[in-house]
Amino acid sequence: MLALFTLPQASNLAKSSDDLFNFITVVDIISFIGVILAILYFIIKYHRTKTDPEKTPYIEGHPVAEGTVMVVLFVLVMIMFAWGWVDYVKQLDVPRNAMEVNVTGRQWLWNFEYTNGRKFTNELTLPIDQPIKLILTSADVLHSFFIPDFRVKQDVVPGTYHYLSFTPTMTGDFQVYCAEYCGTSHSGMLAKIHVLEKEEYEKWQKKWEWEKILGVTPSEASDKSSPTGASPPAMESPVERGKKLFTTKGCNACHSVTGQTVVGPALNGVFGHDVELADGKKVMADENYIRESIMDPNSKVVKNFQPLMPTFKGTLSDDEINALVAYVKSLGN
Ligand code: CUA
């Protein structure tokens, strides 16, 4: 009914967000008209006339009227708050079957990496009706990942991970903007999200793999009697990269992935669970906790362990940290 309705409602979060904005707008319009009418009424009723030069009366408060206004306003504002809160929590509540994509913002483009290692710049292809979890970080300065058609926006911060969870509900191309001023080409920091039907998505995946590996499309591949029917070789996924780094960077000297305690805690079964710390507190082992434990190991020491681990700040690239986090995550359950 109002301005937002010109945008498609292309995710599961869009409708409720629009409804809330419309509710707020309607409340605003009604309040505005009410206030203006009251002003006009009082101007007409109480204006001073030349024929009636009486003294301005001293007016006492009116508890019932004031109380009513306060209660009504309080209730309206609380409805807006609760509605927004419920939507916000819905956004944070990532479904178990969510498809994960790593997103890195940098001056001035967006990098996307799928869990199987496929990377794209400024283009993200997603299947419809599939819950998505974007894991966002920045390689340099603050950015903000904004998809107006999905009604989602999340600040992207260097050195930490933020999440964005939604389910695309409409096929088509949707524009991504950077919504945080980040330098000269901020306004050019654009990406496209392509949402495909499930089968189209599968086809796209196959086609992309062949093109990437053979430099040809599947039809050309069969023309040249390439190994048709054989599945294309797998690419190195972040988990595999992380597994290698785990050895080359020496993590395995202190951390087992089989449950034995070496110098530091074993890392299998950690991700996604609560970890008990030396100071008695508990912390949820999510991406940010793993990252922090690599960069600043002594800030949250696990119970019954000594703060012995050196920091890896400055010795690992963002990509390597992402890979290590992905590997530890894969040991989670
Ligand atoms: Cu990135 Cu603005």
Residues whose N, C-alpha, C, O or C-beta is under 5 A from the ligand:
A	BS01	CUA	L142 H143 C178 A179 E180 Y181 C182 H186 M189
